[in-house]
Amino acid sequence: MNYNSKSLLDTKFNKNVKGYDALQVDETLDQVIEDYEEYDKKIAQDKKTIEELKAELSKVKEDLFNTEIEAKKYKNIVDSIPNGPEVNKQNIVYLKRIADLERALYKKGVDPKKI
């Protein structure tokens, strides 16, 4: 950047017979135009980044929603297993592990049902 607000404010132009030195004013304005073009590029780039992040956030929210549905489904399955000595606790551990692995696959964009 050629200028910031303070340096632009502090810019002094040389005077000549007809007012200020036109060449000096033109050079300064050219630099200010360059700054504006740089700002415009930065703003456009930032807007593009914001749109990309919004799209990514939307996808993450959708994935989270789907994961929560799957988690509730598996919680209901696990909760429906009767308690008692005949129930093998290791099976519950396996079910929880499977649910964790499926959630990890969903986060990576893979549908475990299609594997």
C-alpha positions in Angstrom: 0.0 0.0 0.0 1.2 3.4 -0.9 -0.8 5.3 1.7 -2.6 5.0 5.0 -5.1 7.6 6.2 -2.5 9.5 8.1 0.1 9.6 5.4 -2.5 10.7 2.8 -3.7 13.4 5.1 -0.1 14.6 5.7 0.7 14.7 2.0 1.8 18.2 1.0 1.8 19.4 -2.6 4.2 22.0 -4.0 2.7 25.2 -5.2 3.4 26.8 -8.6 2.1 29.8 -10.5 -1.3 28.2 -11.3 -1.9 26.4 -8.0 -0.5 23.0 -7.1 2.0 21.1 -9.1 -0.2 19.1 -11.4 2.4 16.3 -12.0 2.8 15.8 -8.3 -1.0 15.7 -7.7 -1.4 13.2 -10.6 1.3 10.9 -9.2 -0.3 11.0 -5.8 -3.7 10.2 -7.3 -2.2 7.4 -9.3 -0.9 5.9 -6.1 -4.2 6.3 -4.4 -5.9 4.6 -7.3 -3.4 1.7 -7.0 -4.4 1.4 -3.3 -8.1 1.4 -4.2 -7.5 -1.4 -6.8 -5.6 -3.4 -4.1 -8.4 -2.9 -1.7 -11.0 -3.9 -4.3 -9.0 -7.1 -5.0 -8.8 -7.8 -1.2 -12.5 -7.3 -0.7 -13.4 -9.6 -3.7 -11.0 -12.2 -2.3 -12.5 -11.9 1.2 -16.1 -12.1 -0.2 -15.1 -15.3 -2.1 -13.5 -16.8 1.1 -16.6 -15.9 3.1 -18.9 -17.6 0.6 -16.7 -20.7 0.6 -16.7 -20.8 4.4 -20.5 -20.4 4.5 -20.9 -23.3 2.1 -18.5 -25.4 4.2 -20.3 -24.4 7.4 -23.6 -25.4 5.9 -22.1 -28.8 4.9 -20.7 -29.3 8.4 -24.1 -28.4 10.0 -25.8 -30.9 7.7 -23.2 -33.6 8.6 -23.7 -32.8 12.3 -27.5 -33.1 11.9 -27.1 -36.5 10.2 -24.7 -37.7 12.8 -27.0 -36.7 15.6 -29.8 -38.6 14.0 -27.5 -41.7 13.6 -26.4 -41.3 17.2 -30.0 -41.2 18.4 -30.8 -44.3 16.4 -27.9 -46.2 17.8 -28.6 -44.9 21.3 -32.1 -46.3 21.0 -30.7 -49.6 19.8 -28.3 -49.8 22.7 -31.0 -48.7 25.2 -33.3 -51.4 24.0 -30.8 -54.1 24.9 -32.2 -55.8 28.1 -30.1 -55.6 31.2 -29.2 -58.7 33.0 -26.6 -61.4 33.3 -27.5 -62.9 29.9 -26.4 -59.7 28.2 -22.8 -59.7 27.2 -21.4 -56.2 28.1 -18.8 -56.6 25.4 -21.5 -56.5 22.8 -22.5 -53.0 24.1 -18.9 -51.9 23.8 -18.8 -53.2 20.2 -22.0 -51.4 19.3 -20.6 -48.1 20.7 -17.4 -48.7 18.9 -19.2 -49.3 15.6 -21.3 -46.1 16.1 -18.1 -44.2 16.7 -16.5 -45.6 13.6 -19.6 -44.8 11.5 -19.6 -41.2 12.8 -15.9 -40.9 11.8 -16.8 -42.2 8.4 -19.6 -39.7 8.0 -17.2 -36.9 9.0 -14.9 -38.0 6.2 -17.8 -38.0 3.8 -18.2 -41.8 3.5 -21.6 -43.4 3.9 -20.9 -46.6 5.9 -24.1 -48.2 4.5 -22.6 -48.2 1.1 -19.4 -49.9 2.1 
